[in-house]
Amino acid sequence: MFFTWDDVVQISREIRKMPREELDEELRGWNWGSSVLASTRKALLGISDITSGFCETGRDVYLRYNLKIRERDNPMLQNGRLIHDIFGKAIEKAKYLIYAHNGELDGEIMYQEMMDNITNIWQEIENKYTLLSKEHTEWILKKLWSEAARTYSSALDKVKSRSPYLKVESLVSATIPITTEFPINGEYIGLSRTLRIDALLYPGILVEIKTRQQKPTFDLALAGYALAFESQYEIPVDHGILLYIHIDWKNKKIYTRPEIVPISAKLRTEFIELRDERKNIIIYNQDPGLPQKCSPECPFLYYCKGETQ
């Protein structure tokens, strides 16, 4: 879950083993003005609006943007946000410690200071996720935070043993090769100007964290981020990572499974088609109706069941 350069190398090896697909330049994000990718600047959507998988018909988009219905939170959504929150805070803290010590620390000091900080992080989040039990929230925090502390304190010692005279910034990058909540302007391809990919893994692999049951639309989400990234930075993105995180509360275990996803022509085309379907719902003010089966995770489920806010 907390990537190091050893993980980057392993991922790169796996990518090289995968079949390479020729990709038409028209399907690269930097060709956002082409007929294939072109989109109106009206109704700029977020990636989750298109690929959340909450509603097969896209009625959630209609309720959110056309009827302005308020979303209702639920434990599954809060659990996902909690894990994202801890992930970001742990990586930020690990980097901060290296900078704060001007690089003059070893893995033992880093680990101890990371663990000493758990109380402060708990105070920040204990009343934030009110639909989760405090026992559940605290257990996840301790489990993930200690994993981050072990991973990056070990990585720090390994980096310093190889290159003891690195500048602080280089030491940080060599120890923690990841940027969380990386900003992307998706306006060129008809998406939100304020997109945030969960993580950018050096040198240029997009990572999305998923805590819900696997859905085909999650692959499409990576394709959407790849197109937006290419449209702004004009750097090709051929693969991404879906990092699935499963919590086994009964057995007190957390399982992580990174899945490498080729950003194929098929995925790109399917994302664009779904983008246009969702945008048309808003532009033409069309209620697409209920799906055959509603997801219990949907924040609009209460409304579609006829409940009041």
C-alpha positions as CSV (number, residue, x, y, z in Angstrom):
1,M,0.0,0.0,0.0
2,F,2.8,2.4,0.9
3,F,5.0,2.2,-2.2
4,T,8.8,2.3,-2.2
5,W,11.3,2.3,-5.1
6,D,11.5,-1.5,-4.8
7,D,7.8,-1.6,-5.5
8,V,8.3,0.7,-8.5
9,V,11.0,-1.6,-9.9
10,Q,8.7,-4.6,-9.4
11,I,5.8,-2.9,-11.1
12,S,8.0,-1.9,-14.0
13,R,9.1,-5.5,-14.5
14,E,5.5,-6.7,-14.5
15,I,4.5,-4.0,-17.0
16,R,7.4,-5.0,-19.4
17,K,6.0,-8.6,-19.4
18,M,2.6,-7.4,-20.5
19,P,1.6,-7.4,-24.2
20,R,2.0,-3.9,-25.7
21,E,-0.9,-2.5,-27.7
22,E,-0.5,0.0,-30.5
23,L,-2.6,3.0,-29.6
24,D,-4.0,5.4,-32.1
25,E,-2.7,9.0,-31.5
26,E,-6.3,10.2,-31.7
27,L,-6.9,8.5,-28.3
28,R,-4.1,10.3,-26.5
29,G,-5.3,13.0,-24.2
30,W,-3.2,15.7,-25.9
31,N,-5.4,15.3,-29.0
32,W,-8.3,16.6,-27.0
33,G,-9.5,18.7,-29.9
34,S,-10.0,15.7,-32.2
35,S,-13.4,14.4,-33.0
36,V,-12.9,11.3,-30.9
37,L,-12.1,13.1,-27.6
38,A,-13.7,16.5,-28.2
39,S,-16.3,17.6,-25.6
40,T,-18.3,20.6,-24.8
41,R,-17.1,22.7,-21.9
42,K,-20.5,22.6,-20.4
43,A,-21.2,20.3,-17.5
44,L,-17.6,19.6,-16.5
45,L,-17.8,16.3,-14.6
46,G,-15.6,14.6,-12.1
47,I,-14.3,11.1,-12.8
48,S,-16.5,9.7,-10.0
49,D,-19.6,11.2,-11.6
50,I,-18.9,9.0,-14.6
51,T,-17.3,5.9,-13.1
52,S,-18.4,5.5,-9.5
53,G,-20.5,2.5,-10.4
54,F,-23.3,3.6,-8.0
55,C,-26.0,3.7,-10.7
56,E,-26.0,1.9,-14.0
57,T,-28.3,4.5,-15.6
58,G,-26.5,7.5,-14.3
59,R,-29.5,8.8,-12.3
60,D,-27.1,9.8,-9.5
61,V,-25.7,12.4,-11.9
62,Y,-29.2,13.7,-12.7
63,L,-30.1,13.9,-9.0
64,R,-26.8,15.7,-8.1
65,Y,-26.6,18.3,-10.9
66,N,-30.2,18.7,-12.2
67,L,-32.3,18.3,-9.1
68,K,-29.6,19.4,-6.6
69,I,-30.5,16.5,-4.3
70,R,-28.3,16.2,-1.3
71,E,-26.2,13.1,-0.9
72,R,-26.6,11.0,2.2
73,D,-23.5,9.5,3.7
74,N,-23.2,5.9,4.6
75,P,-20.7,3.7,6.5
76,M,-19.2,2.2,3.3
77,L,-18.4,5.7,1.9
78,Q,-17.0,6.8,5.2
79,N,-14.8,3.7,5.4
80,G,-13.3,4.5,2.0
81,R,-12.7,8.2,2.9
82,L,-11.0,7.1,6.2
83,I,-8.5,4.9,4.4
84,H,-7.8,7.6,1.8
85,D,-7.3,10.1,4.6
86,I,-4.9,7.9,6.6
87,F,-3.0,7.1,3.4
88,G,-2.4,10.7,2.6
89,K,-1.6,11.8,6.2
90,A,0.9,9.0,6.7
91,I,2.8,9.8,3.5
92,E,2.8,13.5,4.3
93,K,4.1,12.9,7.8
94,A,6.9,10.6,6.7
95,K,8.1,13.2,4.2
96,Y,7.8,16.0,6.8
97,L,10.0,14.1,9.3
98,I,12.8,13.8,6.8
99,Y,12.6,17.5,6.0
100,A,12.2,18.5,9.7
101,H,15.4,16.7,10.6
102,N,17.2,18.0,7.6
103,G,17.9,14.4,6.6
104,E,19.7,13.8,9.9
105,L,17.7,10.9,11.1
106,D,17.7,7.1,10.8
107,G,14.9,4.6,10.4
108,E,14.6,4.0,14.2
109,I,14.1,7.7,14.9
110,M,11.6,8.0,12.0
111,Y,9.6,5.0,13.1
112,Q,9.4,6.2,16.7
113,E,8.3,9.7,15.7
114,M,5.7,8.4,13.3
115,M,4.3,6.2,16.0
116,D,4.4,9.0,18.6
117,N,2.2,11.0,16.2
118,I,-0.7,8.6,16.2
119,T,-2.4,10.4,19.1
120,N,-2.4,13.7,17.2
121,I,-3.9,12.0,14.1
122,W,-6.5,10.3,16.1
123,Q,-7.6,13.6,17.5
124,E,-8.0,14.9,14.0
125,I,-10.2,12.1,12.8
126,E,-12.0,10.5,15.8
127,N,-15.1,12.7,15.3
128,K,-14.9,13.0,11.5
129,Y,-16.3,9.5,10.6
130,T,-19.4,9.4,12.7
131,L,-21.0,6.5,11.0
132,L,-18.1,4.2,11.9
133,S,-17.5,2.9,15.4
134,K,-14.6,4.5,17.2
135,E,-13.1,1.1,17.7
136,H,-13.2,0.5,13.9
137,T,-11.7,3.9,13.1
138,E,-8.9,3.6,15.7
139,W,-8.0,0.0,14.6
140,I,-7.7,1.0,11.0
141,L,-5.6,4.1,11.9
142,K,-3.2,2.1,14.0
143,K,-2.9,-0.7,11.5
144,L,-2.2,1.5,8.5
145,W,-0.1,4.0,10.3
146,S,2.2,1.4,11.7
147,E,2.5,-0.1,8.3
148,A,3.6,3.2,6.8
149,A,6.0,3.8,9.7
150,R,7.7,0.4,9.2
151,T,7.8,0.7,5.4
152,Y,9.3,4.1,5.2
153,S,11.7,3.8,8.2
154,S,13.1,0.7,6.5
155,A,13.3,2.4,3.2
156,L,15.1,5.4,4.7
157,D,17.8,3.2,6.2
158,K,18.2,1.3,2.9
159,V,18.6,4.6,0.9
160,K,21.1,6.1,3.4
161,S,23.2,2.9,3.4
162,R,23.5,3.2,-0.4
163,S,23.9,7.0,-0.7
164,P,24.8,8.6,2.7
165,Y,25.4,12.1,1.3
166,L,22.1,12.9,-0.4
167,K,20.5,16.3,-0.3
168,V,17.3,16.4,1.8
169,E,15.0,16.6,-1.2
170,S,16.7,13.8,-3.0
171,L,16.5,11.7,0.2
172,V,12.8,12.3,0.5
173,S,12.2,11.3,-3.2
174,A,14.4,8.2,-2.9
175,T,12.6,7.1,0.3
176,I,9.0,8.0,-0.6
177,P,8.5,7.9,-4.4
178,I,4.8,9.0,-4.3
179,T,2.7,12.2,-4.4
180,T,-0.8,12.0,-3.0
181,E,-3.8,13.9,-4.4
182,F,-2.0,14.9,-7.5
183,P,-3.9,17.7,-9.3
184,I,-5.0,17.4,-12.9
185,N,-7.0,19.9,-14.9
186,G,-9.5,17.8,-17.0
187,E,-11.2,20.7,-18.7
188,Y,-9.6,20.0,-22.1
189,I,-11.5,16.7,-22.3
190,G,-14.7,17.9,-20.7
191,L,-13.9,17.0,-17.1
192,S,-13.5,19.0,-13.9
193,R,-10.7,21.5,-13.6
194,T,-9.9,20.2,-10.1
195,L,-9.4,16.5,-10.6
196,R,-7.3,14.7,-8.0
197,I,-5.7,11.3,-8.7
198,D,-5.2,9.4,-5.4
199,A,-1.5,9.1,-6.0
200,L,1.2,9.6,-8.6
201,L,3.9,7.0,-8.3
202,Y,7.2,8.0,-9.8
203,P,8.2,8.3,-12.5
204,G,4.6,8.5,-13.9
205,I,2.2,5.8,-12.8
206,L,-1.3,6.8,-11.8
207,V,-2.7,5.0,-8.7
208,E,-6.3,4.8,-7.6
209,I,-7.3,3.4,-4.2
210,K,-10.5,1.3,-4.1
211,T,-12.1,0.0,-0.9
212,R,-15.3,-1.2,-2.5
213,Q,-16.0,-4.5,-4.3
214,Q,-14.3,-4.6,-7.7
215,K,-16.2,-3.0,-10.6
216,P,-15.4,-2.7,-14.3
217,T,-16.0,1.0,-14.1
218,F,-12.9,1.4,-11.9
219,D,-10.8,0.5,-14.9
220,L,-12.6,3.2,-16.8
221,A,-11.7,5.7,-14.0
222,L,-8.0,5.1,-14.6
223,A,-8.6,5.6,-18.3
224,G,-10.3,9.0,-17.6
225,Y,-7.4,10.1,-15.3
226,A,-4.9,9.0,-18.0
227,L,-6.7,11.0,-20.7
228,A,-6.9,14.1,-18.4
229,F,-3.2,13.7,-17.4
230,E,-2.1,13.4,-21.0
231,S,-4.2,16.4,-22.0
232,Q,-2.6,18.7,-19.4
233,Y,1.0,17.4,-19.2
234,E,1.4,15.8,-22.7
235,I,3.1,12.7,-21.1
236,P,1.9,9.3,-22.3
237,V,0.2,7.1,-19.7
238,D,0.0,3.5,-20.8
239,H,-0.7,1.8,-17.5
240,G,-2.2,2.6,-14.1
241,I,-2.7,0.8,-10.8
242,L,-5.9,0.0,-9.0
243,L,-4.9,-0.6,-5.4
244,Y,-7.7,-2.7,-3.8
245,I,-7.9,-2.6,0.0
246,H,-10.1,-5.1,1.8
247,I,-10.7,-5.0,5.5
248,D,-11.3,-8.3,7.3
249,W,-12.8,-6.9,10.5
250,K,-13.6,-10.3,11.9
251,N,-10.0,-11.6,11.7
252,K,-8.4,-8.2,12.2
253,K,-6.5,-8.1,8.9
254,I,-6.2,-5.7,6.0
255,Y,-5.5,-7.1,2.6
256,T,-4.0,-5.0,-0.3
257,R,-3.9,-6.0,-3.9
258,P,-2.4,-3.8,-6.5
259,E,-3.7,-4.5,-10.0
260,I,-1.9,-3.2,-13.1
261,V,-4.3,-1.9,-15.7
262,P,-3.3,-1.3,-19.3
263,I,-4.9,2.0,-20.5
264,S,-6.0,0.5,-23.7
265,A,-7.9,1.9,-26.7
266,K,-11.0,0.0,-25.6
267,L,-10.9,1.5,-22.1
268,R,-10.3,5.0,-23.5
269,T,-13.2,4.7,-26.0
270,E,-15.6,3.3,-23.4
271,F,-14.7,6.1,-21.0
272,I,-15.4,8.8,-23.6
273,E,-18.7,7.2,-24.5
274,L,-19.8,7.0,-20.9
275,R,-18.6,10.6,-20.4
276,D,-20.8,11.8,-23.2
277,E,-23.8,9.8,-21.9
278,R,-23.5,11.4,-18.4
279,K,-23.0,14.9,-19.8
280,N,-26.1,14.6,-22.0
281,I,-28.2,13.7,-18.9
282,I,-27.3,17.1,-17.5
283,I,-27.4,19.2,-20.7
284,Y,-30.8,17.8,-21.8
285,N,-32.2,17.6,-18.3
286,Q,-33.2,13.9,-18.8
287,D,-34.0,11.6,-15.9
288,P,-32.6,8.2,-17.1
289,G,-34.7,6.4,-14.5
290,L,-33.9,3.8,-12.0
291,P,-31.5,0.9,-12.7
292,Q,-32.7,-2.7,-12.4
293,K,-30.8,-3.0,-9.1
294,C,-29.7,-0.2,-6.8
295,S,-26.4,-0.3,-5.1
296,P,-26.5,-0.1,-1.3
297,E,-23.5,2.2,-1.5
298,C,-25.3,4.9,-3.5
299,P,-25.6,8.2,-1.6
300,F,-28.9,8.8,-3.3
301,L,-30.5,5.5,-2.5
302,Y,-32.7,7.1,0.2
303,Y,-34.2,9.5,-2.3
304,C,-34.9,6.9,-4.9
305,K,-36.7,4.9,-2.2
306,G,-38.9,7.8,-1.6
307,E,-37.5,8.9,1.7
308,T,-37.2,12.6,2.6
309,Q,-34.0,14.5,3.4
